[in-house]
Amino acid sequence: MLDELTGKGLLIHHWDTDGICSAKLLLEKLKGKDITNKTPQLGNYFLTEDELEQYSKYDFVIVADMSLPEDNILKLAENAKVMIFDHHLGKVIEKVYHHNPVIKGENPDLYPSASWIVNDFLGNDVNLFGLLGIVGDHEQKIKNNKEFFEKITVFCNENNLKFEDMLKMAYLLDSNYKLGDKSAVEKAPYLLLETNSANGILENKIWNENLAKLNNEITRILETPSDEISGIILKKINTPYNIISTITRKIAWESGKNTVVVNSGFFDNLDQIYMRSIKNAEPMIQRGKSLGFKCGGKKEVLGAIVPKDKSESFVQEILDFLK
Ligand SMILES: [Mn+2]
């Protein structure tokens, strides 16, 4: 199916380990074709008007590990043949080739990453990159998925690796987006093609320096005191790094308390807000959406991007919700 693609191609992929590994596998298979790769503006799970405009001049577009909005996909499909390889929840987009077993009713535990789905689609044997996307998306929690943890363990044993090495590789790949470096994310699949090895990742000098920077910044932030309001931890931070989810998780897990973190340093005109709650966050996510914010999450997590002049009142609403 990929063999039939002709003309100029574009690969759009998620900025994380799973997206980068999926891109590596696809680019490897598409070798010899005229194709470039892009990740969206970091933090955006959609394409901007500018991106849509630039991306409408391609003959084929492949989307990996991203559930872009249907209207984005349909816009791309006006001029191009579109193929999607994904495992996020959502609905099937009928007009394009949409390969996502999870939205077609399959058990998500059997399709734990886009890299796995892509690797399987390409007919490859189990390999580092198919598995690394899984480790990136699930980290330690993959140990609860018996079937896949077994596959990872077997692979590690055969290749003289430890699970911790797999985790470290995922952190190294993720360091690019956490530092906010979009072009480094876009270069990463080619570095993987070049090295094609675990050691090449583990010994990448720049990625190791990135990780050290991120760890220093995380430590610095965790050492500054937080406010506590009626048992809720509120932490205001100012960092250019995309580490708000890591910070929130660490504070919430260590304290066992409802936690709200506000970062004013990532976007120029917007604040990042992150909440981990003991109760179901869903009503607050709905509230954020109804206020017109980019807002999402899951059962106990809310993430929102809010204009700076609305940030304080939204944080107050979150605090009232948690009280
Ligand atoms: Mn993924």
Residues whose N, C-alpha, C, O or C-beta is under 5 A from the ligand:
A	BS01	MN	D18 D65 S113 A114 D137
